[in-house]
């Protein structure tokens, strides 16, 4: 026992002396890095433990839905195309409360897109927002936030039409607004974000 204690003390003293002697030669990095790594790993472990507890499903946690409430569907569009038409047809299959929304940068565009829309979809509301400063994301978020307050906790489905290109690098040229919109909406509790892909041939 005395040998173990003596060895421990000697090791400790050597460590302290080495740290002091080599502190400016990089020993400080080990002193700082090791505790930080230990703390980081403990935090990660605690996160996984908490996550597992929140996701664990027990029979008592299940709640049977007595009434299925159809969601309000909002379809952000930049124009009228095959991609949008596919999304509209899908939206009709899940809800009868559908609104399409588009942002225009010139007032003369409004009537043109309105006429074209109601010729194709006379039973679906089209919300047109004029954005003189050519911003898209902010008006979209403002409108969705307004609808969210009006629905008072009811589920809203944001159905985003998206075409899928064949070449991966083409992705960098398209669908950027959808990516940012999804990023800002993902944290909202009562909003479902759905993407309906339309696959291009080339």
Buried (B, 14 or more C-beta within 10 A) or exposed (E): EEEEEEEEEEEEEEEEEEEEEEEEEEBEEEEEEEEEEEEEEEEEEEEEEEEEEEEEEEEEEEEEEEEEEEBBBBBBBBEBEEBBBBBBEBBBEEBEBBBBBBBBEEEEBBEEBBEEBEEEBEEBEBBBBEBEEEEBBEBBBEBBBEBBEEBEEBBBBBBBBBBBBEEEEBEEEBBEBBEBBBEBBEEBEEBEBBBBEBEBEE
